C-alpha cells in the first residue's frame, strides 16, 4: 500500500499544481465573479426561451422561436437523454469557469506526455506551457468555450491512439474511446475535424515505418482496434451527431438551391460555405511570425500603447486629453490583413526555440509526424494567401468547405510545437546523446532562432511598411496621425522582437550550462519552466486578466430591459420583433426578451439567411409582415432607442385566396419581391402534384387563430364554410414538425420560401403543430447500445488478459 501511495503521490501533487495555477490565473472566481465573454452573452440571449421552457416543463423542446423566426436547438444548448459522457466531462471540469478549461488543457497534455514516456516533472512543464498558449487563453476571454473544450481533449485523444500504436492495446483502446467520446461531446466539429488531419498524418508516418520494418500486420491490427474505439465513441454521441447531421443539411453549412445573387446576377450553386466567407480570416504569411514574436503584426486590433506613445503625444495637443488617453488605450496597432484580431496566436519564443532544438535532437516517427503537422497547419492557415492549396481543399477534401476561419487550423500546430519542444528537452536531458551532439544542436538552434529574432530586432523597422487595412481612415482624420500610429507599431515591433531575443538567449544559456554540467536537471527544468511561464503569462495577461471579470449577477443576466423592451412586453400575444439598431443577423440580445427575426448563431437555417439577404435586408415590408413582425426597434434622429408598432403584420396565421406555383427556388425567392402576402402565397412546384388547388373561394366569415403557444407545440382553431388554405407564420422544418387536424396526422407544405402552409377543411377544426424529431429517439438507442458495448469489450478484454497472465 505504501509503495502504491509513493507511486501516485507525485501525480497527485501535479494535479494539485494544475488546480492552483488554473485558479490563480483566473483568481476573481474566488470572489464569486465570472468572466465576461461576449459570445456567451449572446448565447445567453439565444438560449433564454429554451432555459425557461426547461424550468417550467422539466423537458427539452429541441426548438426555439426566439431567434431567426424559429430554429432547432441541436447546436444551441440542447440536452440529450442518457448523455453519460457529458457527466464524465463535468466531473473533469470541476473548477469554476473558465479555470475548468485551463485545468483541462494542463491535464490532457500531461497525460499525452506521460504516454510519450516523458518524466512527470518535464511533463508538468510541458502541460503548463501548452495551456498558456496565448490563443487558448484568448478564446476563453471572448467566449469560444466549445472550441476551448474541444482543443483541451485533443492531447488525450492522441495519447490513446499512440498507446495503441505502442501495442498497449487494452488501455489504448479504453483511453481512445473515452477521450474521443469527450472530444465529440465538446460539440465543436471544426476542431475535431482538424484533429482528424493530425491523426491522419500520424497514421501515414506509422504506415510508412511499418512498411519499411515489415510490421504491416501489427500496424493494421492497431488500426482495427482504433476504428472500433472511434466507432464506439461516435456511438456514445449518436444523438447529438445525428441531430447535427440532419440540421447541417438545412443550415448555412448545407447546399443552397439558389443560382442568383441578391442583386439578380447569376452564381454557381453552393454545396457549402462561400469561398470568400471561408477564407475571410486567412493568416498572413508574414503573420506566422506571431507564433514567435507576440506583436509581430501589432498584436490585436486594439492595443494599450500608454501615455508615452507617439499616438498620445500627437493627440494630446490637438484634442481633449481624455479622448487622447482613451484612443491610446485602444490604439489600432494591428497591421495584418484579417478583419478582426483579438490578439496574436503567440506560442512562445522559448517553445519555438525548443521545437527547433527537437528537430535536431529527436529521431524517428514522432518528429516526422510533428514537423509534418506544423508545416501542414501553417500552409492551410494562410487561406487565400496560398490559394493553390486552399482551393484544392475547399473543392476536393470532404467537409473542408463546411467551416470558416481557416486560420483556426493553426491549433494543431500549437499542439505539435510544444510536444516536439518537450521531446527535444527530454533528449537534451537524456544520456543517449553525447555532450558534443547536444552542444552542436544547441548552437545550431540558437543561430537559427536567435539569429531570426536578432534580424527582426535590428532591421525590422526598415523591412516592413507597417501599414494596415484601415489606415486611410486615420490619415484623413488628422494630418500626421497615421505617422504616429506607424511609429507606435514600429516601437512595439522592436520591443517584442528584443523580448523574444532575450528570452531565447537566456534559455539557450541555461541549457548550455546544463550540458556543461554547471546546472543539474531539476534546476534547469525549474528555470526553463519559470522562463516559459513568464513569457506566456505576461503576454496572456495583456488580453485576458482580472478586468474581464464581473459580478455573477451581471454575467448570468447580461441584458437589462430598456423602456422600449418593457413597452413591447406589455403585449402578451405571440409576435416577432425586428431590432434594426444592431445587425439583426448578429444579435442575441433581442432574443433574450422577445421572439426576434434575427439572432446570433454560426449555423443559421440557410433558407432564412437567404430570406434575410434577398428580402429583409432590402426592407421588404411584405416579408416582414408575413413573419408577423409586430414591432420595430430603431434609433431616431437623435440616436435614442425608439419603438414603432407595425399595424400591418399578418398575425400568426391567415387564409390566402391564391397560390402561385413557380418552377424553382430562384423564382420562389424572386416572387417575394411583389407578393401580396395577406392574400397570396408562393410554392415550388416540386412540392405539389397535379391535383393541388391554387385558388380558394373567399369566405368573409372564415376564421383561424392561434389559441395555445408552447415553444414546441402550437394549437390553432379554425372555422370556415369552405376549404381554405392557411399560411402559418412559422418556419418550415420538415425533419421534426408534424401537423395534426383534429388529432390526425396531416401533410403540409413549404410556402413563401420559409413558412408553412396547409389546406384546412371546411367546418370547425383544431390544428396542431408539434415538434417531434425522430432523430432523438433513434440516436438515443444507438447511444445506449454503444455504452453497453464499450463496457462489455473493455471489462471482457481486461479479465481475459488477466486470466492469460495467471495461466
N, C-alpha and C positions, 0 to 999 in steps of 0.2 A: 504493500500500500504506500509505504514511504517513497519507494522508487517511482511509483506512478505519479505521486504528488510532485516529486522533484522533476520529473519529465515534463509535466504540463504546467508547472508554475511559471516558467519564463513566458509561455504563451499567454497565460492569464495576465501577466504584467503588461505584455504588449497590447492586449485588448484594452486594458485599463488606460494605457497611454493614449490609444486612439480615442477613447471616450473623453479623456481630459482635454486633449488637443482640439477635438471637434467642438466641445462645449466652450473652450477658451476662445476659439476664434469667433464664435457666434455668442459671446458672453451675455448679450442683452436677454437671451432666452431665460437666464437665471432670474431675471426681474419680471418674468411673465410677459415680456414683449414678443412681438412676432415681426418677421421680416416682411417689408412691403415689396410685393412682386407684381408688377403691372399686369402681366399675363394672368396671374392668379386672381387679381382684382377683376379683370374682365370675365374670367371663368366663373367667379362667384356670381356675377350678374346673370350669366347664361344659365347657370345651374340652379338658380333660386326656385323656379317653379318645380323642378324635379325634387329638390330637397324638401320643399313644402309638401308635395304630394306624398313623399316617403313618410314624413312625420304623421300626416293625417290618416294615411291608409295602411301603413305598415306593409307596403308593397312597392314594386318597381313599375313605373309607367312605360319605360323604354321609348318615350316620345315626349317632346316638349312643343308647346305652341308659342312659347315666349320669344322665339328667335327665328328669323328668316321665314316668317309665316307658318313655321312648323317643320320639325326635322326629327329623325331618330336620335336617341341619346347614346347610341352604341359607343361613340367616341367622346361622350360628354357625361362623365360621372355615373355611368351605368354600373349597377351591381348585379352580378350574375349568381345563380344558385350554386351551392356546393363548391365555391371557389376557395378550396383549402390552401392552395399555393399562395393566395393573397394573405391568408392568415400567417403563413410562414414568413412572408415578406414583412408583415407588420412586426413580427417577433424580432427580425433582424434590424428593423428600423425603429428601435425602441426609444431613441432620443427625440427631443422636440425638433421640429423642422426649423431650419434646414441642416442642423447638426447631424440629423439622421443620415442624410445623403453623403455628407463629408465622411462620417464614420464608415459608411458602406464602401466609399471609394477606397479608404485605407484597408479595410478588412479583406475585400475582394482581391486587391492587388497583392496583399500579404500572402493570401492562400496560393496565388499563382506563383509567386517567387519561391515559396516552400516546395511546391511541386517541381520547380526547376532546380531544386537542391541548393538553394541559396541559404546561407546561415541566417538564423532568425534575426540577428542584430542588423545584418545588412538588409534583410527583407523589410525590417521596420523602417529603415532609412528610405528604401525604395517606395514603400507604401505611402509615407508622408510626402515624398517628392511627387508621386503620381497624383495624390489627392489635391495638392495645392497648385496643380497646373492652372494657370490663370483662366483659361477658357472654362474649365469645370466649375470654378468659383463664380465666374460671371453669369453663367446660365442659371445659377441659383439666385443671383441677385435680380434677374429680370423675370424669373418665374417659369423657366423651361424645366419644370420639375420632372415631367415624363422623360425628357431627354437625359437629364442627370441620372434618373433612375435606371434607364437602360444602359447608359455608359458604365454605371457602377457595377453592374453584373457581368460586363464583358470579360474582365480578367478571370472571373470564376468559371465562366463557360470555357475559356481557353485552358484553364487548369484541368478541368475534367477531360477535355479532348487530349491534352498532352499526356495525362495519366494513362489513357487507353493506348496511345501510341508508344508509351513506355512499357506496354504489355502488363500494366497493372489493371487488368480488365474489370474486375468487380467494382472496385472503388472509383475507377474512372467512369464506368457506366453510371453508377449512382450519382456521382457529382455532376456529370454532364446532364443527366436527365433533370436533376433538381435545379441546377443553375440555369439551364436553358428554359425550364418552366418559369423561373423567376424573371429571366430576361424577357420572355414573351409577355409575361404578365405586366411588365412595366409599361406596355402599350405605347411604344414609340417605334413603329415599324421601320422608319428610316434608319435609326441607329442599329437595329437588329440586322437590317439589310446590309449595312456597311460592315458589320461584324462578319457576315457571311463571306464577304470578299477576303477578309483577313484569314478566315478558316480555309477558304479555297486555295489561297496562296500557300498556306501551311501544308495542305494536302498534296499540292503539286510538288513541293520541295521534298516531302517524305516519300512520295511515289517515285520520284527520280532516284532518290537514295536507295529505296527498296529494290528498284530495278538493277542498279549498279551492284548492290550487295547480294542480289539473288534472294531477296526476302519478300517477294511479292505475296505469297500465301499469308504470311504474318500480317502484312500491310492490309490486305483485303479482309482479313479476319477483324482487324481493328476497325476498319470502315464499316463492316457489317454491324458490329457492336454499337458504334456511334450512331448509325442510322436508326437502330431500334430505340436508343436513348432519345434521340431527337424526335422520332415519331411519337413516343410516349409524352415527351414534353409538349409537343404540339397538341396531342390529345387532351392533356390536362387543361389546356387553354382553348379547347374546341369551341365553346360557346362564344367567347369574345372574338375569336378568329373567324368563325363562320358569319357572325353578325357583321363584323368589319368588312369581310369579303363581299357580302351581299350589299352592304351600303356603298362600298367603294365604286361599284358599277354605276351608281346613281350620283356619285359625288363629283366634285371638280377633278378628281383623280381618274374618273372614268371617261368613256368615249363621248364626244359631242356629235350630234347629228347635223349641226349647222354647218353650212358651207359658205355662209356670208358673214361679214363683219357687221358691227352695229351701224356703220355708215352705208352698208349695202354692197360693198365690194366683195369679191369672191375670196375664199380662203380654203385651204385644204382641210378635210375632216380630221378632227383630232382624236387620237387614241389615249391621250393623257394630258399632262400639263403642257402649256405652250413653252417652246424653247426659250423664248425671251424671259418668261417667268421663272423657268427652272434655273437659268444662269444669271438671274439678276444679281445674286450675291456670289460673284466669282472672285476668288482670291487673286490679287495681282501677283505677277511673277516676282517682282521685287518685294512685294508684301510678305513673301515667305520668310524673309529675314526677321519678321516679327517674332518668330519662334525662338530667336536667338538674342535679339535686341528689343526690349519691350516696346519702345515708341519709335521704332524704325520709320513707320509711316505716320508718326504724330500721335499714336495712341487711339483714343476714341474720338467720336465726332466732337465731343466737348471735354476739354481738359482744364483743370485749375492751374493756371500758369503763375498766379500770385501777383503781388503788388510790385515786385521788382521786374516784372516782364516788360517787354517793349510795348505790348498792347496797352497795358495800364498807363505807362508813362506817356504814350501817344494820346490816349483818350482823356486823361485827367484834366488837361488844359483846354479841351475842346468840347466837353460835355459835363453833365452833372457827375461829380466824383462817385456818387453812389451807383450810377449807371456804369461808369467806367470799372468800378470794382466788381459789379455783377458780371459784366462782359468778360473780365479777366478770369472769373471763376468758371465760366462756361465758354472758354475760348475755342474757336474752330481749328483745332490742331490737325485733325486727320486730313491727309492729302492723297489718299488712295482713291480707287475707282468704285468702291462699293457704296450703295446709297446710304446705309446706316451702319455704323460700327460702334458698339457699346464700349469695347475695349480690345486690345490686341490679344491674339491667341498665343500668349507667351508660355513656352515650355520651360525655359530656364537656361541661362548661359552655361551653367555648370553641367546640367543634364545633357545639353548638346555636346559639350566637351567630352563627357563620359561616353556618350553614344559613339563618337568618332574613335575614342580610345577602344571601345568594344569592337569596332570594325577591325582594328589592328590585332587585338588580343584573343577574341573569341573565334573559335573554329567550328566548322560543321554546319548542320542543317538549320539550327536556330538563327545563326547570324544571317544566312541567306534569306530565310523567311522574313526576319525583321527588317533588313535593309530593303528587301523587295516591297514590303508593305509600306514603308516610308516613301519610297520613290513613287509607287502606285498612287498613294493617297495624295501626295503633293501635286502630282501631274493632273489628277482629276479635280483637285480643289481649284485649279486655275480656270476651270469652266470655259467661258467664251474667250478667255485669253489664251486658250490652247484648243481651238475649235476642232481640229482634226480628231483628237482623241475623244473630246466631249460629245461631238455629234455622232461618232460611232457608237458610243454607249447609249445615248438617247435613242438612236434609231434601231439598234440591234440587240442591246442587252436587256433581257426581260426585267420589267418593273423599274428600270432606271428613270424612266420618264414620269414616274408617279410622285417623285419627290423634288422639292425645290431647295434652294440654298445649297448649291453643290460644294461650297466652301466647307460645309459641315463634315465632309468626308475626312477632313484633317483629324477627326477624333481618333481614327485608327493609327495615324502617325503619332499622335500624342500618347497613345498606349504603347506603341512599339519602341519609341525612343527611350523612355525610362527603363523598359525591360532590358534592352541591349546595353544601356548605360550601366545598370546594376550588374549585369553579367560581365561587363568589362571590368568593373571594380572587383568583382569576385575573382576574376582571373589574375588581376594585379595582386590581390591578397594571397593567391594560391602559391604553392611551391612547385607547380608544374613547369612554369617558365623560369628561365634564368634571369638574373638581375639585368644582364645586358639586353635581353629581349624586351624586358619591361621598360627599361630606360629609353631604348630606341623607339618603342611605341609611344611613350610619354612625350618624347621630344617631337616626334612627327605630328602627334595630335596638337601639341602646343603651337607648332609652326603653322599648322593649317587653321585651327580655330582662333588662336590668339592673333595670328597674322591677319586674319579677316577682320577681327574686331579692331586691330590697330589701324588697318587701312581705312575703315569707316571713321574711326576717331580722328585721324589726321586729314583725310581728304574728302570725307563725306559731304561737307558743306559745299564743295565745288563740283561734286559728281552729279548732284540732282538739282532739279528746279524747285522742288518743294511746293508745287502748285496743285491745288485741289479742284474738284468739280465745280464748286460754288464760289470760287474766288472772284469772279466778275462782279458778283453782288457786293462784295466788300469793297472792291475798288471804286464802285460807283457811290458808295456811302460817304466816304471822305477821302480826298486825295492823300496818298501816302499811307492809308490804313493797311492796305494789303502788304506793303513793305514791312510794317510792324508785325503782322501775322507771320509772314515768311521768316522774319528774323527770330521769332519765338520758336517756330518749327525747327529751324537750324539749331537753336540753343538746346532744345530737349533731345534732338537727334545726337548732338555731341555728348550731352550729359549721359544719356543711356548707353551710347557706344562705349564711352570711357568706363562706365559702370560695369558693363559686360567684360571689358578687357581686364579690369582689376579683379573681378571675381574669378575669371579664368586663370589669371596669373597666380592668385592666391591658392586656388585648388591645385594647379599644377605643381606649385612649390610644396604644398603639403604632401602630395603623392610622391614627389621626388624625395622628400625627407624619409618617407616610409620605405621606399625602395632602397635608399641608402642606409636603412636600419637606424635612423635617428629618431623615428617615432614607431610605436607599436601599432598593431592592427586596430585595437579598440580605441585608442586615442585618435588615430586617423579617421576612423568611422565617425566618431563623435564630432570632430572638427568639420569634416565634409558635410555631415548632417546639419550642423549649425549654419554653415555657409549656404547650403541649399535652401533651408528654411528661411534664412534672412533674405535671400534672393527672391524667392517666390512669394512669401507672405507680404513683404514690403510692396511688391507690385500689386498683389491681390487687394491689399488694403486701400490702394488708390481708388478702387472701383466698387468694392463691397466692404462696408465697415459698419460701425455701430449707428451711424446716421441713417442707415437704411431700415432701422427697426422702429416700429411704432407700438402704441398700446394695442393689446389684443383686441379690444373693442373696435378700434378703427380698422384693423385688418379684417376681422370677421364680418363687420358690417361697413364695407368701404363706401357705400353710397348713402347720401342723405337726401331725402325727398325735397325737391325745390317747391316753391309755391305753385309752379305750373304742374308738377307731378301731383301735388296734393289736390289740385283742382280736377285733374283728369281722374284721379282715383275716387272721386265722389260718384262717378258714373260706374254703377255696379253691373252693367251689361257686359257682353263679350264683344270686343272690338280690337282694332290694332292702332298702333301709334307710329308715326314717322318722325324721327328726330333728325332734322336737317342741320342742326348746329354742328354735328360731328359727321364723319363719313359713316352712313348707316351700315355699310358692309364691314365695318371695322369697329364695332361699338357693342360692348356687352352691358353698358350702364343702363340703357333704356330697358333692357330685358329684365333688370332687377325689379322694376316696378310695373312694367306693362307687357302686353303682347306686342312685340316690335316687328316691324317689317325688315329690320336689319338684325345684326348680331355680330359675334366675334368668334370665328372658327376657321381653322386652316383647311377644312374639308367640308365646305358647304354643299348642298344639293346643286349639281351642275345646272339643272334647268332653272332653278331660282336665281342663280348667279347670272345666267343669260337673260332672264326676265329683267333683272336689275340693269344690266349693261345695255340691253336693247330698248328698254321701255321706261323703267322707273327713273333712271339717271337722266332721261330726256324729259322728265316731268309730265309723263303721260297720265293725266288725271283719271282717265277711264280705267287704267290698270290699277292705280291707287284705290279707286272706288271698288273695283272687284275684289281687292284684297281687304275690303272692309276697313280702310284706313279712316278712322273717325276723327283723329286728332293729329295736327301738325305742330311740331315744336321748331321754332326758328328764332333768329335774332332780329330785333327791329333795327331801325336806323341808328340807334344809339348803343347798340351792342347788348341790349338786355334780352333775356330769355322771354319769349312770347308764345302764347298758345292761340291756335286757330282751330275751331271746330269745322269739320267738313260735313255739311248737311247732305251731300250727295253720295255718301258712302252707301254701297249696295246692301249692307247688312250681312248677316251670317249666311243667308240662303235666299234665293229668289227664283221665280219661274221666268223662263225666256220663251219667246214665240218662235224664233228661227235659229237654226244651227247651220253654220257654214261648214261644208266638208272640203278640206284642202288636201293637196297631194303629198306634202312632206313638211318636215319641221321648219324649213325656211319660210314656206308660205304661212305656216301657223303663227310664227313669231311676228311676221310682217303684217298679218291680218289684224293684230292687236293695235296697229297704228291708227286704225279708224273704226274699230269695233265699238258698237254701242252696247256696252256690257250689260245694261239692265234689261235689254230685250233680245240680245243676240249672244250666241256662243260660237266658238270655232273648234273644230275637231279634225285630227289627222285621219285620213281615210283608212289607214291600217287598222284602226280600232273599231270599225263599223262594218256591217255586212249590207247586202243589197236591200234588206228589209228595214234598215234603220230609218226612222222618221226624222225629217229635217224641219218640219213645221208643226206647231201645235195651236189649237184654237185659243183665242183669247177668252179667259174666264175672269170677269171682273170680281167675282166672289171668291175666287180661289185664294187660299192662304197656306203658308208654310212658315214655320218659325222654330227656332232653337228653344227647347224647353229645359234641357238639363246639360250642363257643361262639366266635364271632367277632362283632365289632360289627355287621357287615352280612351275616352268614351263620350260621344256626343249623341244626344237624343233630340229628334225633331217630331213635330206633329204637323200633318197636312190635311187639307180638306178642299176638294175640288169637284166640279160637276163633270169633268172630262179628264182624260190622261194629260199630264203636264210634264215638262222637262225642267228639272231643278238644277241650278248651279249652286254648289256649296263653296263658300269662301274658305276652303281648306286645301292644304297641299296634297296633291295626289302622290301616293306612295303605295304601289301595288303589293309590295312584299311585307304585308302586315295589317293594313287597314281592310277590314271586311265590312260590308254593308248588309243590313237586315231590314226588310219591310215586314212589319208585324211578326217578327221573330224568324222570318225565312231568309236564308242567305240569298242575296240578290246581286247580280253584276252591276258594276258602274263603270264610268268612262273617265278618261283624262280629257279635259276640255280647257280652252283658254291657256294652253301650254303648260300650266302648273296646277290647275284646280280639278275638283271632282264634279261630275255631273251624272245624273241618272233619271230615267223615266219613272214618274210616280203615277200609279193607277188612280183612277177617279175614286172619290169617296174619302172616308176618314182613315188615316193610317198613321202608324208610328214608325219612324225611320231611325235606325241606329247605326252609327259608325263606331266600330270597336277595333282597337289596335291589338291584334292577336298574332304576333310574329311566331311562326312555327320554328324558326331558326333557333330560338332559345331552348325549346324542348329537345330538339334534335341534338344541339350542342351539348346539353346537359347529360344526355345519355352517353355520348362519346366520352365526355369528361369523367364520369363515374367509372366507366369501363377502363379508361386509361390509368386512373389512380389504382384500381384493383390490380391491373397487370403490372404496374410499376412495383407495387408491394410484393406481389407473388414472385416475380422474377428476382427481385433484389434479395428477399429473405430465402427463397429457394436456392439461389446461387450460393449465398453465404453458408447455408447448412450443408450443401453438397461439398463445397470446398473444405469446410471444417471436418466433415466425415472422411474425406480423402486424406487429410493431414493426419488424422487419428489412426488410419489403417496401417 
